[in-house]
Amino acid sequence: MLVDAADIDGLSIFQGLAYPDLELLCRYLHPLTVHQGNVLFSEGDPGDEMLILLSGTIAISKQGDRGQHLLSYAERGKIVGDMALLDREPRSATCVAETDCQLLSLSQSALDKMASQHPPLAFRFMRALARLLSRRLRRTSGVLTEQVVG
């Protein structure tokens, strides 16, 4: 399966990227199929790629004192593993395919290749990723503030 710009056009992670950028970006994305019940990655695993969900549902959970705790579900357009792409630290959560999933993978080596071959595209992609991470941090800060302040 080849990745087509139409597959990723309109996804929030790529907001602000022009269609020609999406066409170029597709060269660095690798398609994956993960079947229902399969683990994409486990908390603590090494990682150096992020996954973009094109279809299906992923359950995201963390290990706690009393076992696995479901944090959320990811559906079309959501990304998982983005922190490992940036810092190559162990995975912070476990992701399991709740349904059959079609995903796109962007590895650290592909991002490095993009940065050397197409620096402006890599910059625009990293800016889009930074916006997404900033929104997540603001949302998390809001939840934490609500719990602490009331």
C-alpha positions in Angstrom: 0.0 0.0 0.0 1.4 3.4 -1.0 0.6 6.4 1.1 -1.3 9.1 -0.7 -1.7 12.7 0.3 -5.5 12.3 0.2 -5.1 9.8 3.1 -3.7 12.4 5.4 -5.3 15.6 4.1 -7.5 17.1 6.8 -5.9 15.3 9.7 -5.3 17.7 12.6 -1.6 16.8 12.9 -1.1 18.2 9.4 -3.2 21.3 9.8 -1.4 24.2 8.1 0.5 22.1 5.7 -0.2 22.7 2.0 -1.2 19.7 -0.2 2.2 19.7 -2.0 3.8 19.4 1.5 1.5 16.4 2.2 2.5 14.8 -1.1 6.2 15.1 -0.2 5.6 14.0 3.4 4.1 10.8 2.2 7.5 9.6 1.0 8.6 9.4 4.6 5.5 7.6 6.0 5.3 3.8 6.1 1.8 2.1 6.1 1.0 -0.5 8.7 -1.9 -2.8 9.4 -2.5 -4.0 12.9 -5.2 -6.5 13.7 -7.7 -6.4 16.5 -6.2 -7.4 19.8 -2.6 -6.9 18.8 -0.3 -4.7 20.9 1.2 -1.8 18.9 3.7 -1.2 21.8 3.9 -1.7 25.5 4.7 0.8 28.3 8.5 0.7 28.8 9.3 -0.6 25.4 12.0 1.3 23.4 10.6 3.4 20.7 11.7 5.8 17.9 8.5 6.2 15.8 5.1 7.8 16.0 2.0 6.3 14.5 -0.8 8.1 12.8 -4.2 6.3 12.9 -6.0 6.3 9.6 -8.8 3.9 10.6 -9.8 1.8 13.6 -9.6 2.3 17.3 -6.6 2.0 19.7 -6.9 1.6 23.5 -4.3 3.5 25.4 -3.5 2.3 29.0 -0.9 2.6 31.7 0.2 0.2 34.4 -0.9 1.1 37.9 -0.7 -0.5 41.3 -3.8 -2.5 40.5 -3.1 -3.5 36.9 -3.7 -1.8 33.6 -5.8 1.4 33.6 -7.5 2.6 30.4 -6.6 6.2 29.8 -8.4 6.8 26.5 -9.2 5.6 23.0 -7.6 7.0 19.8 -9.5 7.0 16.5 -8.9 8.4 13.0 -6.4 11.2 12.8 -5.0 10.7 16.3 -1.3 10.0 16.8 0.4 7.8 19.4 4.1 7.4 20.1 5.0 11.0 19.3 7.1 11.5 22.4 9.3 8.5 21.5 9.8 10.0 18.0 11.2 13.2 19.7 13.1 11.8 22.6 13.7 8.1 22.0 12.7 7.4 25.6 10.8 4.3 26.6 7.1 4.2 25.7 5.0 5.9 28.3 1.8 3.9 27.7 0.6 0.6 26.1 -1.4 0.8 22.9 -3.6 -2.1 21.8 -5.7 -2.3 18.6 -9.4 -2.5 19.7 -10.3 -3.0 16.0 -8.3 -3.7 12.9 -6.3 -0.5 12.3 -4.6 1.1 9.4 -1.7 3.3 10.5 1.2 5.3 9.1 4.5 5.2 10.8 7.1 8.0 10.9 10.4 6.8 12.3 13.2 8.9 13.7 15.4 7.9 10.8 12.7 8.9 8.3 12.4 12.3 10.1 16.2 12.7 10.0 16.1 11.9 6.3 13.3 14.5 5.7 15.3 17.1 7.6 18.4 16.6 5.4 16.5 16.3 2.1 13.7 18.8 2.7 14.5 21.1 5.6 11.6 23.5 5.1 9.1 20.6 5.1 10.7 19.1 8.2 10.4 22.5 9.9 6.8 22.8 9.0 6.1 19.3 10.2 7.9 19.8 13.5 5.9 23.1 14.0 2.7 21.2 13.4 3.7 18.5 15.9 4.7 21.2 18.4 1.2 22.8 18.1 -0.4 19.4 18.7 1.8 18.8 21.8 1.1 22.3 23.1 -2.6 21.7 22.9 -2.2 18.4 24.8 -0.2 20.1 27.5 -2.7 22.9 27.9 -5.5 20.4 28.2 -3.6 18.3 30.7 -2.7 21.5 32.7 -6.4 22.4 32.7 -7.4 19.0 34.1 -4.6 19.2 36.7 -5.6 22.7 37.7 -9.2 21.7 38.1 -8.2 18.8 40.4 -5.9 20.9 42.5 -7.8 24.2 42.6 -11.3 22.8 42.3 
